[in-house]
Amino acid sequence: MAKQVATSVVVKIGGVDLSQYVASVNLTTNTAEINTTNFASGGAQERVAGLKDSSLQISFMQDFAAAAVEATVYPLIGSTAAFVVNPSSTAASSTAPNYSGTVVVTSWSPVAGAVGELLTADVTWPITGAVAKATA
């Protein structure tokens, strides 16, 4: 399989395609480590996987126009929103899977930047429930 360079990643929040405003995206899933060490473990730690915990980290380039970043995200603060992340602008496939789920919009910084810099909005939102992976 060929290596991929992030050039056409698709990011949708609440059904709105915000890809043109996204500088970076990071979808992470971790699994809790549950210690099950016992007296019969031969002096070694034993573990099982516990609950999964996922998050979506996005670096937005701010835009206050209708149907842009602020207009999409601001009304979602304190609620949930569907998300879709696709590493390619092509249809979902085994080489370009769609990842989807629901984020909890827990934070929002609509104005962040210094003199002469681009206004950005960096967020890390927890995902509620499972992340789905579609390949077709």
C-alpha positions in Angstrom: 0.0 0.0 0.0 1.2 3.5 -0.8 2.0 6.0 1.8 -0.4 8.9 2.0 0.2 12.6 2.3 -2.6 14.6 3.9 -3.8 16.8 1.0 -7.5 16.2 0.7 -8.8 15.1 4.2 -12.5 15.7 4.6 -13.8 16.9 8.0 -17.5 17.3 8.7 -19.1 18.5 11.9 -22.8 18.4 12.3 -23.2 17.5 8.6 -21.3 20.6 7.5 -18.1 20.1 5.5 -15.5 22.3 7.2 -12.5 20.8 5.4 -11.5 24.1 3.8 -11.1 25.6 7.3 -9.1 22.7 8.8 -5.3 23.0 9.2 -5.0 19.7 11.0 -7.1 16.8 12.4 -6.3 14.0 14.8 -8.7 11.2 15.6 -7.5 9.2 18.6 -8.8 6.0 20.2 -7.3 4.6 23.4 -8.2 1.6 25.4 -7.9 1.6 29.2 -5.4 -0.9 30.6 -6.9 -3.0 33.4 -4.5 -4.8 35.7 -5.4 -8.4 36.4 -2.2 -9.5 38.1 -2.7 -12.3 40.6 -0.6 -14.6 42.7 -0.5 -17.2 39.9 0.9 -14.7 37.3 4.5 -15.9 37.9 5.7 -12.5 39.1 4.7 -10.7 35.8 2.0 -8.1 35.3 -1.1 -9.3 33.5 -3.6 -7.0 31.8 -6.7 -6.9 29.8 -8.2 -4.1 27.6 -10.9 -2.1 29.2 -13.2 0.6 27.9 -12.3 2.6 24.8 -12.0 6.4 25.0 -11.8 8.5 21.8 -11.3 12.1 21.0 -11.2 14.4 17.9 -8.7 17.2 17.8 -9.1 19.8 15.1 -7.2 23.0 14.3 -9.6 25.4 12.6 -8.7 28.5 10.7 -11.5 30.8 11.9 -14.2 32.2 9.6 -17.2 34.1 10.9 -19.2 33.9 7.6 -22.6 32.1 7.4 -22.1 28.3 7.1 -18.4 28.6 8.1 -16.6 27.6 11.3 -18.2 29.9 13.9 -21.7 29.6 12.5 -21.4 25.8 12.6 -19.7 25.3 16.0 -20.9 28.1 18.2 -24.5 26.7 18.4 -23.2 23.3 19.3 -21.4 24.3 22.5 -22.6 22.1 25.3 -24.2 19.6 23.1 -23.3 16.8 20.7 -22.7 16.7 17.0 -22.0 14.1 14.4 -18.6 14.0 12.8 -17.0 12.4 9.8 -13.3 12.2 9.0 -12.1 10.8 5.7 -8.4 10.8 4.8 -9.3 11.3 1.2 -12.0 13.2 -0.7 -12.9 9.9 -2.5 -15.7 7.6 -1.5 -15.2 5.3 1.4 -13.1 2.3 0.6 -10.5 0.0 2.1 -7.8 2.5 1.2 -9.8 5.6 2.2 -12.0 4.6 5.2 -14.6 7.0 6.6 -14.5 7.4 10.4 -17.7 8.7 12.1 -19.3 9.2 15.4 -20.5 11.8 17.8 -18.4 14.4 19.6 -19.4 16.3 22.7 -18.6 20.0 22.0 -17.1 20.8 25.4 -15.0 23.9 24.5 -14.7 26.6 21.9 -12.3 29.6 21.6 -13.7 31.7 18.7 -10.9 34.2 18.9 -7.3 33.1 19.3 -4.3 34.8 17.7 -1.7 37.4 18.0 -1.1 40.6 16.0 -0.5 39.7 12.4 -1.4 36.0 12.8 -4.2 34.0 11.5 -7.2 33.6 13.8 -7.4 29.9 14.8 -9.6 27.7 17.0 -8.0 24.6 18.3 -10.3 22.1 19.9 -10.1 18.6 21.5 -13.6 17.1 21.8 -14.3 13.8 23.5 -16.3 11.3 21.5 -19.3 9.7 23.0 -19.9 6.1 22.0 -17.9 4.1 19.5 -16.1 5.4 16.4 -17.4 3.7 13.2 -15.2 2.8 10.3 -16.8 2.5 6.9 -14.9 1.0 4.0 -17.7 0.9 1.4 
